[in-house]
Amino acid sequence: MEKFTWDDLAEAINKLPKEQRANQVFMSIDDESKFRHVAGIESIPEDVYVYYDDPEDCGNLDDLKETHGEDFIESDYILSTPKGTTFLYDGLKLMD
């Protein structure tokens, strides 16, 4: 996957007509037929880890330790998203 940076995004935005830049921002995830509103830009406050065999089992290390108790094995988790990662936040409103 080719890296697309925030500078690339800023450049693409700057090429849009002024009228287009005033509109609601949308994003498409994978090949979904629905588009999502972008609600803003946020940063991840803590490192996020994911279980190597179950991507639904994820979170920061403290929460994972609390959830799994003595069964928690840190080496079974992979750093998925480092603290401070900036991302576009979806507003959870779906558009057809």
C-alpha positions in Angstrom: 0.0 0.0 0.0 1.4 3.4 -1.0 1.8 5.9 1.8 -0.6 8.8 1.6 0.5 11.6 4.0 -1.2 14.5 5.6 0.8 16.7 3.2 -0.7 14.7 0.3 -4.2 15.3 1.8 -3.6 19.0 2.2 -2.3 19.3 -1.4 -5.4 17.5 -2.7 -7.7 19.7 -0.6 -6.0 22.8 -1.9 -6.7 21.7 -5.5 -10.4 21.5 -4.9 -12.6 24.5 -6.0 -13.4 26.8 -3.1 -17.1 25.9 -3.3 -16.2 22.2 -2.9 -14.0 22.9 0.1 -17.1 24.5 1.9 -19.0 21.2 1.7 -19.3 18.4 4.3 -16.3 16.0 4.1 -17.1 12.3 3.5 -15.0 9.2 3.4 -15.4 5.7 2.0 -14.1 2.7 3.9 -12.9 -0.3 1.8 -15.6 -1.0 -0.8 -18.6 0.0 1.3 -21.5 1.4 -0.7 -22.1 3.9 1.9 -20.1 7.0 2.7 -19.5 8.4 6.2 -19.4 12.0 7.4 -16.0 13.1 8.7 -16.6 14.7 12.0 -13.1 15.9 12.6 -9.4 15.1 13.2 -8.3 13.3 16.4 -5.2 11.7 17.8 -4.9 8.3 19.6 -4.2 9.1 23.3 -2.5 5.7 24.0 -0.9 2.8 22.1 -3.5 0.4 20.8 -2.7 -3.3 20.7 -4.5 -6.1 18.8 -4.5 -9.8 19.6 -2.7 -11.6 16.8 -5.6 -14.1 16.1 -8.6 -11.8 16.8 -8.7 -8.2 15.6 -11.8 -7.5 17.7 -9.7 -8.1 20.9 -7.9 -4.8 21.0 -7.2 -1.9 23.3 -4.5 -0.3 25.4 -2.4 -2.6 27.5 -4.0 -1.6 30.9 -7.5 -2.3 29.6 -6.5 -5.6 28.1 -4.8 -6.7 31.3 -7.9 -5.8 33.3 -10.2 -7.6 30.8 -8.2 -10.8 30.6 -6.7 -10.9 34.1 -4.2 -13.7 34.7 -4.9 -15.1 31.2 -3.3 -12.0 29.6 -0.1 -12.7 27.7 1.4 -9.4 26.4 3.5 -11.1 23.7 0.2 -12.3 22.0 -0.6 -8.7 21.2 0.8 -6.6 18.4 1.1 -2.8 18.4 -1.6 -1.7 16.0 -1.7 2.0 16.3 1.0 4.0 18.1 0.1 6.8 20.6 -0.3 10.1 18.9 -1.4 8.7 15.5 -3.7 11.3 13.9 -6.8 10.2 12.0 -10.0 11.4 10.4 -12.8 10.7 12.8 -16.0 9.4 11.2 -19.2 10.9 12.6 -21.0 7.5 12.3 -23.7 9.0 10.1 -24.2 6.9 7.1 -25.1 8.3 3.7 -26.7 6.2 0.9 
